[in-house]
Amino acid sequence: MLHYGAKEYPALLPTLTTPGFTAHRHHRQAPLCPSAINRSNPRLILCEIPQKSSAAVPHREISGTCYHTTSLRAALLVLAASAAAVSAAPGLSLKVSGPEAVDGVENLKVVTTLTNTGDETLKLLNDPRSVLHSLPANTFAITTDDGASPSFTGVKVKYSPSRAAKSTSPSAFTVLAPGESVSLTHDLSSAYNFTLPGAGKYTVEASNLFHYVDANSEIAEIRADAEAHVAAVSGKLAVVRPTPTLTKREQYNGCSSSEKSGINSAAPAAQSYVAAALSYLQTHTASTARYTTWFGSYTSSRHSTVESHYSNINSHDYTSFTYDCTCDDSGTYAYVYPDDFGTIYLCGAFWDAPNTGTDSRAGTLVHEASHFTVNGGTDDHVYGQSAAKSLAKSNPTEAIDNADNHEYFAENNPAQS
């Protein structure tokens, strides 16, 4: 339903009072002719205004004010244009579908269908936290009727929405015209272990938060109207992920000579970042600009948690890790399986990054190492410097659990004391 009050259409006030339109205050005692009410729209009324002509003239009543126009048609055209502008808004719907029952979690494959329900084309980022990405990230909320959930066993990813928004690669985006849909299949066994909650019925909901590049080339958020799926799971409740067969002496998998050289430069730089961050925290046990920028308001408890993360990371040698270079996703920096300590998967954006500095190769290794469960098991609540700073202000508890905040604190660019 369209509403024509000033609260709903404040822009109408200057429009209806521009040259060619005359505004008059309508008081309760002002006389109205018996036929003043427009039956098709009770808020369109005819008021008697003292003029040379005694004919009743059309008015629009907005929040107690009667606006006299020289043409009812002109007013309606203005309203129609305003209504069209308001209705031109982005919209998405997201549906999860799949089998109603599966014998063996390896058969629990669901299809997500994302539809553009708005009236403008959307250039959506293929964010790994959304259903638009193929990596087995924590994209779904899966629960039983009593609230139990399977364990997450998938990947945690380093990704930069701002970098992706500037990408010229078609693989960085999904473009949906009005009415257009895209469907993707997701193997839930590659990201979730159902052993602990056990067999039973599960409600599967996909994350409905998406990011898109708007008309001003800025990143905007949109939430889809979501429809969940219910499936009964029995039989085998977990799948063991295959891992590459490597000898103890092998440090690389699928890496070229130039990629090995890049890793050999990034690893010691990451080690230096972590050592310096740990030293800083050990010698600064009160609030500082650097600490509060990335981790929010100071408390000794949160400080101790952050310090323990860097201490754990610093206790391991980056040059002893296994680096897998088989990921060809141009929009992703890297990812790890948190429980598979010591293996970091490097992707396209990693090779385009500088060795040190903001969102660097060395910083990426710090980010990924913080994800390992043995180092603290950080999450990816937000991505990017701006979002990380905002998170520190609004939610310090999540900031000390966010991998990018750990990376940016270590990179310290621009430098803070």
N, C-alpha and C positions, 0 to 999 in steps of 0.2 A: 504494500500500500504506500502511496506517495503522500507525504505530509507537506503542507504549505505554510506552516507557521514560521516565524522568524528564527526560532531555534533550529529548525530543520533546514531552512534556506536563508541564512543570514545574508548571503550575497544578493538576494533579491532587493534588499532595501536600497542600496545605491542605484541598482538598475532601474527601479520603479520611480526614483526621484530625480533622474537625470533629465536634461532639457527635453521637453515634449511630454513630461509627466508632472502632475501636480499632486502633492501629498497633503492630506488634511487629517487632523486628529479627530477620531470618532469617539464621542462621549455617549454614555448610556442614554442620556436624555435626548440625544439628537433624534429627530423624527425620521422614521422609515416609512416608506409607502407600503401598503399592504402586500404588494407583490415583490417586496424587496428581496426575499430569500430566493436564491437560485436553487430549485429543487434538485437538480443533478449534482450540485456541490454546495451544501449549506454555507460554506465559508465564502462563497462569492455572493455579494449583496449589492443592492442598488441603494444609494444614499441620495437624499435631497441636499444639494450643495447650492447655496445662494450664488447664482450667476445671472448673466443677462438672459440666458435661456432658462426656462423653468423645467426643462425636460430632465428626468432622472438620468444620472450618468453612472456607468459601471465603476465599482470599487473593489479592491481586494483588502480583506481585513487580515492584518498580520499582528498578532499579539496585542489586540485592543486598538490598533491603529487602522483607520480606513484610508486606503490609498486610491485616489481618484485617477483614472487613466482616461486618455482621450479615445482609447480603443480597447475593448475587451479582448479582441483578437490579438492585439499586440501584447497584452499581458499574458495571455495564454501561450503565445509563442515563446516569451521569455521563460515562463515556467517549464515549458516542454524542453527547451534547451538546457535549463538547469537540471531537470530530471534526467536527461540523457547523460549529462556530465557526471552526475552522481552514480548512475547505473553502470558507467564504464569503469568497472573495478575488477581486479584479478580474482579468480576463484579456482579451487582445485578440489577434486574428490579422489579418495584413495580407498580401494577395495582389496581385501585379501581373500583369496579363494583357494581351494584345494580339496584333497580327499577328506571325507568325514571320519575315516578311520584308517589307520595304517598298522601293519604288523611288521615292526622293525623301524626304528627311527630313521634309518637310511632311506626310507620311502616317504619321509615327511618333507615333501617339496610343495611349496605354496607359490601361487602366482599373485603378484601385486599389479594392480591396474590403476594407473594415475591418469586422470582425465582433467583437461582444462575446461572448467565449467563457467569461466568468465567470458568477457567479450574483448579480450586483448591477448595477443600472442605472448607467451612466457618463455624466456630464455633461462632455464633452470640449471643450476650448478649440479654436476654429478658428484655431490659431496658423499664421501664414504660413510657418513652417518645416516644416509638416506637410502631408500630402496633403489635409487638410480645408479648405485655403484655395485660392481660385481664382487668386491672383496667381502669375506664373511665377517663383517663388523657387527657390533651390538645394535642392530637396526630394529629389533623386534622386542616387544614386551610380551612374554609368554607366561601365563599363570593358570593355576588350577582354580577351582571354585573357592578353595580355602586360602588362596593367596600364595601358594608355593610356586617357585619358579625353578627352571633348570639352570645349571651352572653355565656361565658364558665361557666358551673355550676358543673363541675366534680371535681376530686380530685387532690391534690398536694401531692407529695410523697417524702419521704426520702429514697434514694437509693445510693448504693456505687458500681460503676463499678469495682473498684479494688478488693473489697471483692467478688463480684459476679464472677470475673474471676478466683478466687482461689477456688470457690465452687466445691464440689464433687457431688452436686445434679443435676440430669438431668434437673430439672425444671428451672435451671438458664440459660439454653442455648437452642438455636435452631440450630441444625447442618444440613447444606444443602450441599449435594454433587453436583458436576457440573451437571447442567440440572434439579436439583430437585427443587420443589416448596412447599410452605406451604401457606395455606389459612386460614384466621380467619374472623369471623363475628363480626361486631361492631355495637352496638345499639347507634346511635348518639343522641337519645333523652335522654340518661343517662348522657350526658356530655354537651349538648348545648340547649339553650333556644332561639327559633326563633321568639319570640313575637315582639321584637323591630324592626328588619328589615322587618318582616311580610311575608306573603305568596309570593311565586315566585320561580324563578329558581335559584338554587345554584350550584356552582362548588365546588366539594369536593376533596381536595388534602390531601394526607397523608404525614406526615413527612418522608423525604427520607434519613435521617441520621441514620446510624447504627454503632454499635461498635462490633468488633470481636476480638477474641484472636488469634494472629498470630503464626507463627512457632516458634518464640522466647518467647512465653508465654506473650507477651506484648499486651496491648490493642491498637488497631488501628481503625481508622475511615474509613468509606466507604459510599458514597452516591449512592443511587440507581437511575437508570433512571426511572422517575415516569410518570404514566399516570393517569390523573384525571377522575372524573365521574361527570356528570351533572344530577341533579334531581329537579323536580318541587315539591314544598311542599305547601300543602293547608290544610284547616281544622284546627284541634287542633295544636297549635304551641309550646306547652311546656308540660312537664310531671312533676308532683310533685313527688319528691323522697320520698318514705316511710321511716320513721325513727322508730327506736325501741321504744317501749312503756316503759318508765321508770318513776318511781316516783321521786320526788325531792330528796329523801334521797338515791337513788341508785347511786353509783359512778362507778360501774363496770357492764359490760355486757359480759357474757361468759368467765369470768376469773377464773382460778383455784386459790387455796389458795397460791401456790408458785408464781403465776403471780401477785396476789394482793400484796404479800410481796415485790416483785421486784418493783412494781409501787410505793409503799409506801416509798421505799428508793430513787427512782429516782426523784420523785416529789419535795421534799425539796431541793435536790441537784440542780435541774434545777432552782428553785427559787433563790438559792444562786448565781448561775451563772449569772442570769439576773440582780440581784441587784448589783453584783460586776461590771458587764459590764456597767451598767447605771452610777454607781458612778465614774468609770474611765472616761467616756465620759464627765461627768459634771465637773471633775477636770482637764481634759486635753483638752484644747480648742485650741490646735495647733497641728501641725504635729508630730506624734510619730511613732516609728517603728511598734508598735502593730497596730495602726490605719491604716497606709499605707499598711501593709502586707495584710490586709483583705479588706480594702475599697479604696485603691488607693490614688492618690494624694489628699492632703487636700484642701478642701474649706469649708468655714463656712456653706454654704448652705447644702452641702452633710453631713457634721458633724451633723447639726441640724436634718436632715431627719433620720439618723441612731439613734440619741439620742431619737427622738420621738418614734421610733419603740420599743426600749428597755423600755422606759417609759410606753408605752401602755401595753407591755407584763408584766411588773413588777406590774402593777395595778391590776392584776388578780391573784388569788390563785390557783396554780397547784393542790392543794389537793381537790379543789372543782370541778375539771373537771370530765367528764365522760370518762372512758377508756373502749374501746371495744376490746376484745381479740379474736374475731372470725376470724380474717384474718390468713390464714395458709400459706401465700406466704413466702417461706424461703429466698428469695432474697431481700425482701423489709423490711425496718425498721418500717415505719409507714406512715400513710396518714391522711389527713383531707379534709373535704369539707369546703372551706374557709368561706362561708357564714353561716355555721352551727357552730357557736361559741361554744367552750367548749367541743366538743367531739373529741377525738383522737383515731384513730384505730391503734392498735399495731400489728405488724406482726413478722414473724419468726426471722429476723435478729436482732430485738430489744432484744429478750431474750438471744441471743448469745453475746451481747455487754457488755462491762464493765459498771459499774455504773457511773463512771466519766472518763474523758480523751477524746482522739480523737474518734469521732464517737461513743460516749457513749450513754447510756440510757438517762442520764440527758441532754446531748447535743441534742439528738433526740427530746426531748420535747421542747427545745428552738427552734429548727428548725421548728417543726410543729406549735408552737404557733405563730411564725412570719408569717405563711401563712394566719392566720385568717384575714379577711378583716378589722375588727375593730382594729387590731394591726399594720396594715400597708400593709397587703396583699402581702408579698414577693412572688417571683416566683422561679422556678428551672431552671436557665439558664445553670448552670453547676453543676456537682457533684464532690466531693472529694477535699482534701486539695490542691493538685498540680494545678488542674484546677481552684480552687477558687483564689489561689494566682496569677495565670496568668490573670484571669479576672480582678482582682484589678489593675494590671498594664496596661492592654490593654483597659479596659472599666469600669472606676470607677462608671459610672452611673448605669450600670447593676450590679456591685458588691454590691452596697448599696440596690439593689432590689433582691439579691440572698440569699436564706435561708441558704445554707451551709456557706456562708461568715459570717452570723450572728451567726451561731452555733460555728464556729471555733474561732471567736473573743471572744465569751463567754467562751469556753473551755480553750482558751489560752494555748495550749499545742503544742510545747514547750513554756514555759512562756516567755513573752516579757513585758518590762516595758513601 
